[in-house]
Amino acid sequence: MKTFTDLMTEVPAHLIADAEVPVVSGLQRQGDVIVVPTRRGNVAGAFPVPAEGIAVVRGESGGNTHLLIADGLCSWKPSGTRDATQGTLTIDEGGAAYLIHPEHGAQGIAPGQYIIRRQREQAEEIRLVAD
């Protein structure tokens, strides 16, 4: 298992640097991002998650980004749409992916296929939540 120190270049003071980050296979949420398990299928146009990671959602209000990094074979296919869906993440057996955010810490995602979405809210209009 990875720790916050293993995953983050700078561990914020509110996190315990040597705490282990669990790897979970079910539905997960991190701030305004939700990780939804889905049935595994062929995702045309997916590419390997690079070593430096992928900014799944860039922070709008505070500049904090939800960064997706791979530990093993993981692929990403951006949605290419303007709705709440950010893309599809596929993690091969033996691998894991980590979603990292300076305020929320990190969370591990187990092998499988997932849809990554932004949370929406309704005020005067339906809009994406700004984290």
PAPA-354102 format. One record per residue: residue number from 1; residue in one letter; x, z, y of N, C-alpha, C in turn. Coordinates in steps of 0.02 Angstrom, whole numbers. Atoms other than C-alpha are relative to their C-alpha. Example, Ala and Ser with C-alpha at 12.3 -4.5 7.8 and 13.67 -1.06 7.14 Angstrom:
+------+------+--------+--------+--------+--------+--------+--------+--------+--------+--------+
: resi : resn :     nu :     nw :     nv :    cau :    caw :    cav :     cu :     cw :     cv :
+------+------+--------+--------+--------+--------+--------+--------+--------+--------+--------+
:    1 :    A :     45 :      0 :    -59 :    615 :    390 :   -225 :     45 :      0 :     60 :
:    2 :    S :    -42 :     -3 :    -59 :    684 :    357 :    -53 :    -39 :     37 :     55 :
+------+------+--------+--------+--------+--------+--------+--------+--------+--------+--------+
This chain:
+------+------+--------+--------+--------+--------+--------+--------+--------+--------+--------+
: resi : resn :     nu :     nw :     nv :    cau :    caw :    cav :     cu :     cw :     cv :
+------+------+--------+--------+--------+--------+--------+--------+--------+--------+--------+
:    1 :    M :     42 :      0 :    -59 :      0 :      0 :      0 :     44 :      0 :     63 :
:    2 :    K :    -36 :      4 :    -64 :     56 :    -36 :    178 :    -20 :     58 :     45 :
:    3 :    T :     14 :    -51 :    -51 :     66 :     91 :    320 :     -7 :    -35 :     67 :
:    4 :    F :      5 :     28 :    -67 :     31 :     66 :    505 :     69 :    -24 :     24 :
:    5 :    T :    -68 :     20 :    -19 :    221 :     60 :    531 :     19 :    -67 :    -31 :
:    6 :    D :    -15 :     63 :     33 :    234 :    -82 :    404 :    -35 :    -59 :     34 :
:    7 :    L :     43 :     55 :    -25 :     98 :   -183 :    492 :      3 :    -12 :     75 :
:    8 :    M :      3 :      6 :    -73 :    116 :   -151 :    678 :     70 :      7 :     30 :
:    9 :    T :    -65 :     -4 :    -33 :    266 :   -182 :    790 :      5 :     64 :     42 :
:   10 :    E :      3 :    -63 :    -38 :    213 :    -35 :    898 :    -63 :     37 :    -20 :
:   11 :    V :     57 :    -39 :     24 :    102 :    101 :    826 :    -25 :     44 :     58 :
:   12 :    P :     26 :    -41 :    -55 :    -12 :    177 :    960 :      1 :     74 :    -18 :
:   13 :    A :     -7 :    -72 :     10 :      2 :    366 :    982 :    -60 :     31 :    -36 :
:   14 :    H :     59 :    -30 :     32 :   -176 :    396 :    919 :     -3 :    -13 :    -75 :
:   15 :    L :     -2 :     14 :     72 :   -131 :    330 :    745 :     58 :     38 :    -32 :
:   16 :    I :    -53 :    -32 :     39 :    -28 :    418 :    611 :     42 :    -56 :    -30 :
:   17 :    A :    -41 :     58 :     17 :    116 :    296 :    588 :     10 :    -10 :    -75 :
:   18 :    D :    -14 :      8 :     72 :    147 :    331 :    403 :    -63 :      5 :    -43 :
:   19 :    A :     63 :      0 :     38 :    -38 :    334 :    353 :     -8 :    -66 :    -36 :
:   20 :    E :     10 :     61 :     39 :    -78 :    210 :    215 :    -65 :    -34 :     21 :
:   21 :    V :     59 :     41 :    -19 :   -200 :     70 :    257 :    -33 :    -22 :    -65 :
:   22 :    P :     33 :     20 :     62 :   -327 :     51 :    116 :    -20 :    -74 :      1 :
:   23 :    V :     20 :     70 :      9 :   -369 :   -123 :     48 :    -68 :      1 :    -33 :
:   24 :    V :     70 :     -5 :     21 :   -558 :   -145 :     29 :    -28 :    -70 :    -13 :
:   25 :    S :     28 :     65 :     16 :   -660 :   -286 :    -49 :    -70 :    -11 :     28 :
:   26 :    G :     69 :      7 :    -24 :   -830 :   -255 :     29 :     -5 :    -18 :     73 :
:   27 :    L :     16 :     12 :    -70 :   -911 :   -278 :    197 :     41 :     47 :     44 :
:   28 :    Q :    -40 :    -41 :    -45 :   -799 :   -216 :    339 :    -15 :    -19 :     72 :
:   29 :    R :      8 :     13 :    -71 :   -809 :   -200 :    526 :     58 :     31 :     38 :
:   30 :    Q :    -52 :    -25 :    -43 :   -674 :   -179 :    657 :    -19 :    -18 :     72 :
:   31 :    G :     22 :     14 :    -68 :   -740 :   -162 :    834 :    -54 :    -52 :      0 :
:   32 :    D :     50 :     53 :     -5 :   -832 :   -323 :    873 :      8 :    -54 :    -53 :
:   33 :    V :    -12 :     48 :     54 :   -771 :   -412 :    715 :    -28 :     28 :    -65 :
:   34 :    I :     27 :    -20 :     65 :   -859 :   -407 :    546 :     28 :    -47 :    -53 :
:   35 :    V :    -28 :     36 :     57 :   -785 :   -462 :    379 :    -53 :      1 :    -55 :
:   36 :    V :     56 :      5 :     46 :   -922 :   -524 :    262 :     22 :    -35 :    -64 :
:   37 :    P :    -17 :     34 :     63 :   -886 :   -558 :     77 :    -49 :    -57 :    -13 :
:   38 :    T :     42 :     57 :     17 :   -951 :   -726 :     18 :     21 :    -27 :    -67 :
:   39 :    R :    -20 :     30 :     64 :   -949 :   -828 :   -141 :     58 :    -47 :     11 :
:   40 :    R :    -60 :     41 :     -5 :   -784 :   -912 :   -171 :    -18 :    -73 :    -10 :
:   41 :    G :     11 :     72 :      5 :   -788 :  -1099 :   -143 :     59 :    -36 :     29 :
:   42 :    N :    -54 :     40 :    -27 :   -674 :  -1240 :    -94 :    -11 :     -6 :     76 :
:   43 :    V :      5 :      3 :    -73 :   -639 :  -1232 :     93 :     48 :    -55 :     24 :
:   44 :    A :    -41 :     58 :    -21 :   -578 :  -1404 :    148 :     30 :     14 :     69 :
:   45 :    G :    -33 :     -8 :    -65 :   -452 :  -1398 :    289 :     30 :     69 :     11 :
:   46 :    A :    -30 :    -66 :     -8 :   -396 :  -1219 :    259 :     76 :     -6 :     -3 :
:   47 :    F :    -73 :      1 :     -1 :   -213 :  -1182 :    292 :     26 :     71 :    -11 :
:   48 :    P :    -27 :    -67 :     12 :    -98 :  -1037 :    243 :      6 :     40 :     65 :
:   49 :    V :     -9 :    -44 :    -57 :    -97 :   -888 :    360 :     75 :      6 :     13 :
:   50 :    P :    -72 :     -2 :    -13 :     73 :   -899 :    446 :     27 :     71 :      5 :
:   51 :    A :    -33 :    -65 :     -1 :    198 :   -755 :    446 :    -16 :     40 :     63 :
:   52 :    E :     15 :    -35 :    -64 :    161 :   -715 :    629 :    -73 :     18 :      7 :
:   53 :    G :     71 :    -16 :     -1 :    -25 :   -703 :    591 :    -41 :    -49 :     40 :
:   54 :    I :     47 :     41 :    -37 :   -178 :   -780 :    669 :    -43 :     45 :     43 :
:   55 :    A :     45 :    -37 :    -45 :   -273 :   -716 :    820 :    -71 :    -22 :    -16 :
:   56 :    V :     68 :     17 :     19 :   -448 :   -713 :    747 :    -46 :      5 :     60 :
:   57 :    V :     38 :     -9 :    -62 :   -523 :   -647 :    909 :     49 :     27 :     52 :
:   58 :    R :    -42 :    -23 :    -55 :   -428 :   -631 :   1072 :    -41 :     48 :     43 :
:   59 :    G :     35 :    -50 :    -41 :   -474 :   -476 :   1173 :    -20 :    -28 :     67 :
:   60 :    E :     25 :     27 :    -63 :   -581 :   -520 :   1322 :      7 :     49 :     57 :
:   61 :    S :      0 :    -48 :    -54 :   -593 :   -360 :   1421 :     67 :     37 :      6 :
:   62 :    G :    -62 :    -37 :     -3 :   -435 :   -265 :   1374 :     60 :    -39 :    -22 :
:   63 :    G :    -56 :     40 :     22 :   -328 :   -405 :   1308 :     24 :     16 :    -70 :
:   64 :    N :    -20 :    -16 :     68 :   -318 :   -328 :   1134 :    -29 :    -50 :    -50 :
:   65 :    T :     18 :     53 :     47 :   -321 :   -459 :    997 :     -9 :     28 :    -70 :
:   66 :    H :      8 :    -14 :     71 :   -386 :   -444 :    819 :     44 :    -50 :    -36 :
:   67 :    L :    -50 :     43 :     31 :   -237 :   -513 :    723 :     -6 :      5 :    -75 :
:   68 :    L :      5 :      4 :     72 :   -250 :   -569 :    542 :     69 :    -19 :    -28 :
:   69 :    I :    -64 :     16 :     31 :    -90 :   -560 :    439 :     -9 :      1 :    -76 :
:   70 :    A :      5 :      8 :     73 :    -60 :   -603 :    256 :     55 :     39 :    -35 :
:   71 :    D :    -48 :    -29 :     46 :     26 :   -510 :    117 :    -13 :    -34 :    -67 :
:   72 :    G :     14 :     42 :     58 :     32 :   -641 :    -19 :    -34 :    -64 :     22 :
:   73 :    L :     31 :     64 :    -15 :    -65 :   -804 :    -29 :    -70 :     10 :     31 :
:   74 :    C :     63 :     -4 :    -37 :   -203 :   -809 :    103 :     -7 :    -64 :     40 :
:   75 :    S :     12 :     61 :    -40 :   -283 :   -959 :    187 :    -57 :     13 :     49 :
:   76 :    W :     47 :     -8 :    -55 :   -386 :   -977 :    345 :    -27 :    -68 :     20 :
:   77 :    K :     33 :     60 :    -25 :   -510 :  -1108 :    402 :    -42 :     21 :     60 :
:   78 :    P :     41 :    -16 :    -59 :   -571 :  -1089 :    582 :    -67 :    -35 :     -5 :
:   79 :    S :     67 :     29 :      6 :   -756 :  -1122 :    600 :     -8 :    -64 :     41 :
:   80 :    G :      7 :     59 :    -42 :   -738 :  -1248 :    741 :    -66 :     -3 :     37 :
:   81 :    T :     64 :     -2 :    -35 :   -907 :  -1195 :    810 :      4 :     52 :     56 :
:   82 :    R :      2 :    -47 :    -56 :   -955 :  -1096 :    964 :    -46 :     60 :    -14 :
:   83 :    D :     42 :    -58 :     15 :  -1066 :   -971 :    873 :     43 :     60 :    -17 :
:   84 :    A :    -36 :    -62 :     14 :  -1015 :   -799 :    811 :     49 :     -7 :    -59 :
:   85 :    T :    -44 :      8 :     57 :   -928 :   -865 :    654 :     69 :    -23 :     24 :
:   86 :    Q :    -68 :     17 :    -19 :   -739 :   -867 :    679 :     34 :    -44 :    -52 :
:   87 :    G :    -31 :     40 :     52 :   -688 :   -939 :    511 :     -9 :     30 :    -69 :
:   88 :    T :      3 :    -22 :     69 :   -667 :   -919 :    324 :     70 :     19 :    -22 :
:   89 :    L :    -63 :    -27 :     26 :   -529 :   -814 :    246 :     -4 :      1 :    -76 :
:   90 :    T :     -5 :     -2 :     72 :   -477 :   -838 :     65 :     65 :     35 :    -19 :
:   91 :    I :    -58 :    -39 :     21 :   -359 :   -714 :    -18 :      6 :     -8 :    -76 :
:   92 :    D :    -11 :     10 :     71 :   -286 :   -757 :   -188 :     15 :     66 :    -34 :
:   93 :    E :    -14 :    -60 :     40 :   -268 :   -630 :   -329 :     72 :     22 :     12 :
:   94 :    G :    -66 :    -28 :    -11 :   -120 :   -515 :   -301 :     18 :      5 :     73 :
:   95 :    G :    -13 :     -1 :    -72 :   -128 :   -538 :   -112 :    -46 :     48 :     36 :
:   96 :    A :     43 :    -39 :    -45 :   -208 :   -447 :     33 :      9 :    -29 :     69 :
:   97 :    A :     -5 :     18 :    -70 :   -242 :   -481 :    215 :    -13 :     63 :     40 :
:   98 :    Y :      9 :    -59 :    -42 :   -238 :   -356 :    357 :    -25 :    -23 :     68 :
:   99 :    L :     27 :     12 :    -67 :   -342 :   -358 :    516 :     27 :     56 :     43 :
:  100 :    I :    -36 :    -49 :    -41 :   -243 :   -271 :    653 :    -26 :     -3 :     72 :
:  101 :    H :     23 :     -5 :    -69 :   -302 :   -210 :    824 :     30 :     64 :     29 :
:  102 :    P :    -33 :    -59 :    -28 :   -210 :    -90 :    941 :    -44 :     63 :      6 :
:  103 :    E :     44 :    -58 :     -7 :   -362 :     23 :    969 :    -28 :     23 :    -67 :
:  104 :    H :     33 :    -16 :     63 :   -438 :     15 :    795 :     48 :     11 :    -58 :
:  105 :    G :    -49 :     -7 :     55 :   -278 :     16 :    691 :      1 :    -62 :    -43 :
:  106 :    A :     -3 :     56 :     47 :   -275 :    -92 :    535 :    -46 :     15 :    -58 :
:  107 :    Q :     39 :     -8 :     61 :   -383 :   -122 :    384 :     20 :    -56 :    -48 :
:  108 :    G :    -20 :     47 :     50 :   -340 :   -208 :    222 :    -60 :    -35 :    -32 :
:  109 :    I :     54 :     41 :     30 :   -445 :   -347 :    145 :     26 :    -24 :    -68 :
:  110 :    A :    -19 :     15 :     69 :   -438 :   -370 :    -45 :    -10 :    -74 :    -17 :
:  111 :    P :     10 :     70 :     21 :   -431 :   -536 :   -141 :    -74 :    -19 :     -2 :
:  112 :    G :     69 :     26 :     -2 :   -588 :   -642 :   -122 :     -6 :    -49 :     58 :
:  113 :    Q :     13 :     45 :    -57 :   -669 :   -752 :      8 :    -48 :     35 :     47 :
:  114 :    Y :     37 :    -36 :    -52 :   -741 :   -690 :    172 :    -15 :    -46 :     58 :
:  115 :    I :     16 :     31 :    -64 :   -828 :   -754 :    327 :     16 :     53 :     53 :
:  116 :    I :    -17 :    -45 :    -55 :   -757 :   -676 :    486 :    -45 :    -19 :     59 :
:  117 :    R :     48 :     12 :    -54 :   -887 :   -658 :    624 :     11 :     49 :     57 :
:  118 :    R :      2 :    -45 :    -58 :   -902 :   -583 :    798 :    -69 :     32 :      2 :
:  119 :    Q :     64 :    -34 :    -10 :  -1036 :   -457 :    834 :    -32 :    -27 :     64 :
:  120 :    R :     37 :     22 :    -59 :  -1172 :   -511 :    954 :    -43 :     57 :     25 :
:  121 :    E :     45 :    -49 :    -29 :  -1279 :   -408 :   1071 :    -50 :    -36 :     44 :
:  122 :    Q :     49 :     31 :    -44 :  -1434 :   -442 :   1172 :     -9 :     45 :     61 :
:  123 :    A :     13 :    -33 :    -64 :  -1444 :   -392 :   1354 :    -52 :    -44 :     34 :
:  124 :    E :     45 :     48 :    -30 :  -1522 :   -517 :   1473 :     -2 :    -63 :    -44 :
:  125 :    E :     -6 :     57 :     45 :  -1466 :   -645 :   1344 :     41 :     22 :    -61 :
:  126 :    I :    -42 :    -15 :     58 :  -1387 :   -646 :   1171 :     71 :    -23 :     16 :
:  127 :    R :    -70 :     16 :    -15 :  -1197 :   -641 :   1191 :     46 :     35 :    -49 :
:  128 :    L :    -50 :    -32 :     42 :  -1039 :   -599 :   1096 :     22 :     65 :     33 :
:  129 :    V :    -24 :    -63 :    -25 :   -979 :   -420 :   1114 :     72 :     -9 :     23 :
:  130 :    A :    -68 :      2 :    -25 :   -823 :   -405 :   1221 :     35 :     66 :    -18 :
:  131 :    D :    -36 :    -59 :     24 :   -699 :   -285 :   1140 :     57 :     17 :     45 :
+------+------+--------+--------+--------+--------+--------+--------+--------+--------+--------+
